Amino acid sequence: MMISLTIDGRPIEVEEGATILEAAKVANVHIPTLCYLPEVQAIGACRVCLVEIEGNRTLQAACVSPVAKGQVIHTNTDRVRKARRFSVEMLLSNHPFECLSCAKNLHCELQSLAYDLGIREIRFTGAKSGGRIDESSPSIRRDQNKCILCRRCVTVCQEIQSVTALFTQGRGFDARVEPAFDRDINDVACTNCGQCSIVCPVGAITEKEYIDDVWEAINDPTKFVVVQDAPAVRAALGEEFGYPPGTLVTGKMLAAARKLGFDRVFDTNFAADLTILEEGTELLKRVKEGGVLPMITSCSPGWIKFIEHFYPELLDHLSTCKSPHMMLGALTKTYFAKKAGVDPKDIVVVSVMPCTAKKFECNRPEMYDSGYKDVDYVLTTREFAKMIKQAGIDFENLPDENYDDPMGEYTGAATIFGATGGVMEAALRTAYEVATGRILENVEFTAVRGLEGIKEAMVPVEGLGDVRVAVSHGLGNARKLLDRIKNGEANYHFIEIMACPGGCVGGGGQPIPVTNEIRILRAQALYNEDAHLKYRKSHDNPSIKKIYEEFLGQPLGERSHHLLHTHYTPRSKF
Amino acid sequence: MSEEKQCQCAEIQEEELYPRLEEVINQHKGKGEDLIMVLHKAQNLFGYLPRRAQEMVAEGLNVSLNEVYGVITFYNFFSTVPQGRNSVKVCLGTACYVRGSQEVLDKAQKELGIKVGGTTEDRRYSLDVVRCIGACGLAPAMLVNEDVYGRVKSPHLVDILKKYE
C-alpha cells in the first residue's frame, strides 16, 4: 500500500513500511547518516540522521523510523541542524585528532560529517575512553582509539559473514569492539576477509599497510621486483582516481606499475588460467576415481581460513590448488627466474589484490615452495592507489600498456574469476571440452552469474552425466552450503565459494564504498572484457600450453604438485 | 601453604560442576536466544563464569564466544572472576561520595591488594562498588555481606574486614 506524506514541504508517496530515510531519497532530500549502512545495518545508534516530525515531541532517527500516513517531516530546521551537530560533537569529544596522519584521511565519514555540519570548534573536552592498537594480524590493523562504536564491523562480521570475530565488549565509557577476553584479532577465529575495513566509517579498522616495504624493495638496486594484479583490481582501481565504478583501467594500471619502478608486470589472470587446468583436472580425477565430492574451490584465502576454523572436518573437500597469485609467486621464483637468468633470492614478488586475507595467506609457512617466500608482499587495491598518488603519477593521462611475458597472457575465463560464479564458469568451459573432447559453442553459463546468495546449476556433460554445481559468496552463505554438505543434503560435484559478497570485486581491499550496485558494475566490467577477448577458455591460452611444455609437464604432475598445490590446517573455532 | 590448599579445593569442586553445566546447556542446545538465561544458570552453578564454561555455552548454543563475552561484560550481574566468601561493597552514591567514600574505597583496594571487581587470591574477599544503599544518613557507608557499616573512616576499615573469615 502506498502512503502519502510531506518531506520539507514536498508531498510524496512511498510504500508502507519504508523508513523516513528511504522516503527522503524519493523526495531527493539528503539526510546525513553515520552508523547506517545500506543492505547491512539500520540501528539508529549515532543520532546523526535525526529529523523533526510535526506533532512528535522528540526528534526521530530517520534510518529506523517507518513513515506514517499524513506525516509532515522537516529535515532542515534549526533544531535538527543543532541536534545533528551535537551528536557529531559528542563523537568528536572522544576522538583522537590524528586526521592528518590517519590512513583514512580524506576518506573518513566522520571527517566529512564534521565538515558538512560546519563544526568549527571542539566544545567538549575531557577524558577519552581510548583503546589499544592491535597490529597482531598481517591483514588487519585495528586502532580502537578511533572507534566510534557504530557497530558496522560487528554487524557485517556477524550477519553477512557469520564469523563474529568482533563484538561490543563492556558498556558505557568502557564499551569497545574487541574479541572475547580482549585477545588479539590474530589469535581468534578471524578470516581476515577485511569486510570490516570496508565498512568502518573511520580509521579504526584498516588493512595492514606494506607500502613502505614495497618502496624499499623498489629502491634497492639489488632487488628484481615483480608485480602481479588480480582481475578485480583493474575493475575497481579507477574509482580511486575518479572514474565511475565499472571502468576497466588495465592499460593505465600497467603503465603506472612501470612508472612506480616495478621490473616486470605479470598477470594473476595467467595463474587463474593455470588454476583452471589444475583444478579442472583434479575435479575430473575425483569424479572418475571416486574421490571426495563435492570438491570446493580454494582461491579465496578468507574462505580457506573460515573452513579451517569452523568446519575442519570438511577440509578434504577443498581443492588442493593454491590461490592463483600464490601459484604465480612460486612460478616467478622458479620458472621465470631460470628463464630470465635472475637469482630467485633477489626477486621480490608483490601482489596487488582486492583482498586483505591474501596478506595473511602469503605469510603461511606452507607458501615457501619455490625455496623462498613465494609472494613477499600483498597490497590492496587501495594501497596500490596510494602508491600511485605518492609517486605523483598523473593516472588519467597515462598511456595503455600491456603485461610482460612469459606470464602475462590470459583468457576471458581468467578475468571473470573476479566475480562470484566466475571460477565455476571458467572451470565448466574447460571441464566440458576436456571431458567430451568437443568444442563448447556457448561458453556463457549465466545461471552462475549475479548476486543471488547461493546459485545452482546442472550441466549435462557427455561421458560424465549431469554435473551438479553450486556457487556461493559471502561467508554466511558458505556456512549454509557447508551445513547442507554436513547433513548429507548436498549432492553437488563442484562448489565455488568466495569469502566476500559479490566475490573479489567486493573484496575487503577494494575501494570504498562497496554496495551491491557497485559490485554489479565491477563484475559487468569483467564480463564485458571476457566477451571481447580472443581466447575465452583457459586451456586455449598459448602461454599456458607453453609453460606445461617447457616447465610443468602436465596438470597434477610432479612439478605442479610441488609448486601449485598446498594443504590445510585445522584451527579452533574460538 | 594453607592458602594453596584451599585454592585446589575450589578447583576440584569446580571440575565437578561442568557435567551439570552440560546438562543445562543440553536443554538449550543451539538456541542462541537463550544465552542470557543459560549464563544466569551457569553463574549460579559456579559463582562466576570461568572461561571454560563460556566456551561450553558458546559451543552448545551455537553462539560466537566473542558475543558470549560481550553479553557477560555488558551486564553487571555477570562476573568473570570467582567471588570471595565475603562480599565487600563500598557505596559511591552522591552522599557517601561527598563524605569521602572514595578514600575508603582506595584504602580497601590497597588493603586487599585488588581492584574493584576483583577477588583476593585466597577468595576471602571480593570488592565492588554500589551506587546508594539507602543509608545516606550514615554516609560514608559500606556493606560486608548483609551487614551495613556507617560513618566509615579509612582507619576503621581493617578492623571491619578482619571480622570476616
Chai-1 contact restraints between the chains, C-beta under 6 A:
chainA,res_idxA,chainB,res_idxB,connection_type,confidence,min_distance_angstrom,max_distance_angstrom,comment,restraint_id
A,T164,B,S64,contact,1.0,0.0,6.0,A-B,restraint_1
A,T164,B,N66,contact,1.0,0.0,6.0,A-B,restraint_2
A,T164,B,E67,contact,1.0,0.0,6.0,A-B,restraint_3
A,F167,B,N66,contact,1.0,0.0,6.0,A-B,restraint_4
A,F167,B,E67,contact,1.0,0.0,6.0,A-B,restraint_5
A,F167,B,G70,contact,1.0,0.0,6.0,A-B,restraint_6
A,T168,B,G70,contact,1.0,0.0,6.0,A-B,restraint_7
A,Q169,B,G70,contact,1.0,0.0,6.0,A-B,restraint_8
A,Q169,B,T73,contact,1.0,0.0,6.0,A-B,restraint_9
A,G170,B,T73,contact,1.0,0.0,6.0,A-B,restraint_10
A,R171,B,F74,contact,1.0,0.0,6.0,A-B,restraint_11
A,P179,B,N66,contact,1.0,0.0,6.0,A-B,restraint_12
A,A180,B,L65,contact,1.0,0.0,6.0,A-B,restraint_13
A,A180,B,N66,contact,1.0,0.0,6.0,A-B,restraint_14
A,A180,B,Y69,contact,1.0,0.0,6.0,A-B,restraint_15
A,F574,B,L65,contact,1.0,0.0,6.0,A-B,restraint_16
